């Protein structure tokens, strides 16, 4: 004895709904959020020379139905990314440790919130 499941529907309404959500993701202005993130990171980055602050940029990649925004800082000194050691801390050449400062997460929180609210609003309107 087994269980038999059958359907007389072609799921056209479900497919139509999912297609609308897919198109929402494609019309979302991810460049806007990429630039907002760069501006937030620049404003929050601790400043000595200003080089790390001015080295932020973003890259958007899309694979299939997946969109990714990467915020990147390319200020590297002697193989060390300066933005990372500012965030997490680092040892010095003379044996002491300099504590990091969490500046990335507080700066990006409003950007992530705005992005998620925009997408949720559009999905709920479908």
N, C-alpha and C positions, 0 to 999 in steps of 0.2 A: 504494500500500500504506500502511496506517495502523495505528494501535494502537486497539484497542477495549477499553474497560473496562466491566465490568458487575458489579452486585452483587445478590445475592438477599436481602440483609438490609435491615431498615428502621432500623438503627442505634439501636434502642430502648435497649440497654444503655448505649451512649455518651450518649444523651440523658438517661437516668436519672442517670448519674454527673455530668454537667454541671449538671443541675438541683439535685443535692445540694450541689454546690460553690456554686451561686448562692444557695441558702438559707443556707449557712454565712456568706456575706458579709452577708446580711440579719439574721442573728441575732447577729453579732459586736457587742459593746457598744462602738461607736465613741465614745460619750459618755465612757466610762471613759478611753479613751486621749486624748481631747481634754482632759479635766480633768487627767490626769497630765502632759500636755505643758504646760499652763498652770502647774501647780505647779512643774515643773522649770524653766521659763523664769523664773518669779518668783524662785525660789531662786538662779538664776545671774545675774540682771540686776544690773549694777553699780548701787550705790545712792548717790544724792546726796540728793535730796528724797524719793525713794520713789515718785514719780509714774509713772515709766516701769515700775518693777517692778509696780505695782498696775494697770497699764493693759492687761495681757494678757487675752485671751479667745480662744475658738475658735468656728468655724462649720463645721458639717457640711453638705455638699451632696451630693445624689444625682441623677444623670442616667442614666436607664436602669439598666444594671448597674454603673455606676461610682460609687464613693463617694470623696469628697475631704474631708480634714480640713485646714482652714486655721487657723493660729495667727496672731493679729493683735494688734498693739500700736497703740493709737490715741492715744498721747501725741505730739501734734504741736505744735511751737513755731515760729511764724513760717513755717509751711508746710513745716517739716522734721520728719520722723519721727525722734524721738530714739533709739528702739531701733535703727534702721538706722545712724545715725552712731556709736552706741556700738560696734556690731558692726564697721563698716568704716572708721571714722575720718572726719575732716572737717578742712577748712581753717577757720581762725579769721578774724575780721574784721581782725586786725592782721597777717595774712600768714604766720602759722606753721601748722603741721599737727599735729593731735592724732591719734596712732595709735589705731586701733580695737582692740578685744579680742574675739576669737572666743569668745563665751559661748553662742551659740545652738546651734552644732553639738555641742559636748560635752554640753550639757544635754539635747538631743533624742535623742542616740544610744541611750541605754537605752530610751527610749519606742518608738523605731522597731524596736529589736531585739525587745522584748517583743511588739509588735503582729505582726511578721512571724513570730515563733515560734508565737504563738497560732494564726494563720491556717494556717501550714504543718502544725501538729499536727492541726488539725481536717480539713484537706484529706486528709492521709495516713490518717486514720481512716475515710474514706469507702470 
